[in-house]
């Protein structure tokens, strides 16, 4: 009996030691009380308590219109690569590494950035229960999920090298809302059942990145600010672009993420894998406002035309 107790105690010690210094989300604290939740991430990486951290709550009335924020250019986003994608459960999220290099430019960016991976953050996505889980929020309102497409400067070889610069990364963020079925996601989502546990990989047929996004004509309206990665090491050199138009998935499609776990069998279900919002401090959130001129200009032109007509009739 003493040997059994000793064995159990040793396993507990080993498990505790394994997670000391390991970062986690708040939803994992019940199973792993020793892991470092978001409020303690600065103990792992001091940058996590910097003054330019992400995500943030975007207060629309405070966002400043910036005419230089024209629609982004998307190079290679409509190209379907030849190599299969690696869909991975990395213990924190679902991640897809990209071997081709679609690029973004324009839109106020001073250089081009190439896409290296995309991943998701979400809340509770069950059929019966739903809790919003986007990282950013708009006027305090959150969406069920958020998609991040991570890009690095085109003149560097990898993320590590990109982090040696002050503007190394550019992340495109898309809110995901529960709406109608999105056929373009079916290939990806059908494989989630095969990566339930940490470290599992699945091969999926590649897709043009543009097929996972809202229509290009809806991508002109976005917010821009300077921030950080939303996981340790919390690197502060990320140019964030948060689009107004969300991606649409059905409730059934969203619920497929509920099959995932943070670790192995019987571990905590992967849910609420988002960082709470951080202080904006002295930063500004800019707004592209693209596409607003035409609808507001039409009534103005009509009013001017009517004024001119009435003026001519009165003479």
N, C-alpha and C positions, 0 to 999 in steps of 0.2 A: 504493500500500500504506500509506504514511504517512497519507494522507487517510482511509482506511478505519479505521486504528487510532485516529486523532483523533476520528472520528465516534463510534466505539464508546466511547471514553473519555469523550467529552462526554455521551453517553447515560447512562453509568454515573454520572457526576457529577450529572446532572439527577435521576436516580432516587434517588441518595443524598440530595440536598438536599430532595427532595420528602418524604422520610420522617423527616428530622431534626425532632424535636419532635412527631412523629405517634405516638400510642399504638397499641399492638398487643397481641396475645396471644403467649404463648411459642411457639405452633405456627407463628407467622409469622416468627420470628427467622431461620430458615434462609434464606428468600427475601429478607427485608428486615433484614439485621443491624443497620442503623442505627436502626430504629424502637425506640421505648421500650416494653419489655415491662413486665409487672405490677410487677416489682421496681424499676422506674425511673419509675413513674407520678407519684411525688411531684415529679419534675423538671418535669413538665408542670403539675400542680396540687398545691400543697403540702398541700391537704386530704387527699390520698391517704395521708399518713402520720399522720393524726389518730388519736385514741384511741377512736373509735367507728366503725370501719370494718366493712364487710361484704364477703363472707359470713363466717359463723363455723361452727365445729363445735359442735353442740348435744350436750352431755353430759347424758343424760337424768336421771342420778341427782342432778345439781346443779340441775336446773330446779326453780323454786319454784312450787308450786301457788298460783293466784290465783283466788279465787272470783268476782271481778268480770269475769273473762273468759268471759262468756256467749257463746252462738252469735251470730255477726254477723248483721245484717239486710242482705239483698241487694235493693235497689230497682232494678227495670228489668233485672235480670240474665236474666229469663225472656222479655224482649221482643226480637223480631227486628226490627232496623232496616230502613228502606226503601232506604237508599243502599248501594251495593256497598262492600265493604272494600278498602282499598289494602294489598296484601301486598307488602312491600318487602324486598329484600336491601340493607341499608345498609352493607355492608362489614364488619359485626361480628356480625350476627345476622339472623334473620327477624323482621320487626316488622309488626304490624298496628295502624294508627292508627284510633281509634274516634271517630266523629262524633256518635254519641248519647252520653248520659252516664249509664250505669248508676252507682248509688251504693252505698256500704257505710256502715254505721253500727253503733252498739252495740259489743259485744265489747270493752269497755274503751276505745274511742276517744272522745275528748272532743268530736268534731265529725264531720260527714259528709264523705266524700271521694268524688270522681267519677272514674270510670275514663277514662283518655285513650289508653292503648295496652297491648298485650301483646307479649311476645317470648320467645325460648327461649335456653337455654344447654345445650350438650351436649359429649360427648367424641368418641369414634370410634364411629360407628354403622353400620358395614358389615355385610353378611350374614355374612362370615367372621370379622371382628375387631370386638371391642367393648371400649371403655374407658369407664368411668363419667365423666360430665361435669356432674353437678349442681354448683351452686356451694356450697350448704349441705350439711352432712353430719350424720348422726345417729350419735353414738358412733363417729365415724370412718368410717362406711359411707356411700358415695355411690350415687346412682341414675344411670341412663344420661343423664337429661335433667332440666331444671328449667324450669317455666313461670312467668313473672312477669307479673302484671297490675298495671300502674302506675296509681295514683290520685293526684290532687291535691286540696287543700282545696276544698270546694265554693264558697268565697267568693273564689277567685282565678280568673283567666282562663286562665292557661297555666303551664307548668312553670317558666319563668323567674321569673314572679311568685311562684310557690310557694316557690322556693328563697330568697326574701328573708325567709322565716319559719323558725322553729326546728322546726316540725312540719309542713312543707309537703307531704310525700309520705307515702303509705301504700301499701306493696307487698304483694300477696298472692302467696305462693310455693307452688307445687305441684310435688312430685316427680313424675317420669314414669317408669314401669317398663315393662319388656317383658313383655307378657302377651297377652291376647286382642285381636282386631281391634276397633277403636273406630270404628264407622260415622260418628259425629258429626264426626270429623276428616277424613273422606275428601275433602270439597270443598276444604278448605284444603290438604291434602297433595298433591292432584293437580296443584296449580298450582306446586309447588316447582320443577319442571323448567323453568318459564318465567321463573324469577328466579335462574338459576344464577349470574349475575355482578353485581358491585356496581352499584347504581343502578337495576337493573331492577325494574319494578313489574308486578303482575298484579291484575286486578279479580276479586274473589270474592264470591259471594253471602253476605250477612251471616247470622250465626247468633246465637241467644240465647247470651250468654256462659255461662249455666248449663249449656248442652249440652256445653261443653268441660271441665267440672269433674266431680269425683266427685259422687255423689248428695248433696243438701243435708243429709240426715240424718247423713251422715258428716263434715260440716264443723264439728262442735262441738269436735273435739279438735285443738288447735293450740298452737304455741309463739309467744311474743311477745318481741321485744327491740327496742331502739333502735339504729339503725345508719346505713348510708350507701348511696348508689348504688354498684353494683359495677363501674362504669366511670368514667373521668375525666369530670366534675370531682370525683367521689367525695363529693358533697354530703352532709354529716352532719346530716340532719333527716328520716330515713326511719323510719317505724314499720313494722317487719317482722312479718308474720304467716305462719308456716310451718305448713302443714297436715300432719297425720300420714298421712291417707289419700291415696295417690298416684293420679294419672291413669294409665289403662292404655292403651297402644298396642301393637300387634303388632310383632314384630321387622321385618317387611316395612315397616310404616309408619315405624318409626324409621329404617330404612335409606334412606328417600327423602331425608332431610336430607343424605346423603352426596353428592348431586348438586351441592351449593352450593360456591361459591368465595368467597374473601375479596375478590378483585379481578376483573380481566378474564379472558379466556381464557388458559389455561396457568398461571394463578396458583395459589397454595396452596389446596388444598381447605379449605373452612370446617369446621374440627373443633377440638375442645378450646378452645372460645371461652368459657372460664370463668376467673374470678379465683380464685387459691388462697385458702384460708381465712385470716382475719385474727385477731389476738389479741383475745380478749374483754375483756381488761383488767379494769376494775372493774364492768363491766356485769353485770346479772342477766338470765337467760333465764327468762321466766315460762311456765307451762303451764296451759292451760285446764282440763284434766282432765274436760271435759264428757262426760257419758254414763257415767262410771265408778261413779256412786252406785248405780244400779239393780242391776247384776250383783252387786256386793259386798254390797248391802243384803239381797238375797233369802236367802242362806245365814244371815246374821245373824238375820233375822226367824224363819227356820225353827228356828234354835237356841234362840231365846228362847221360841218357842211350845212346843218340845219340853220345855224346862226347866220352863215353867209347868205343862204336862200332867203331867210326872213328879212335880212338887211337889204337885199336887192329889191324885194317886193315893196319895201316901205318907201323906196325912192321914186 
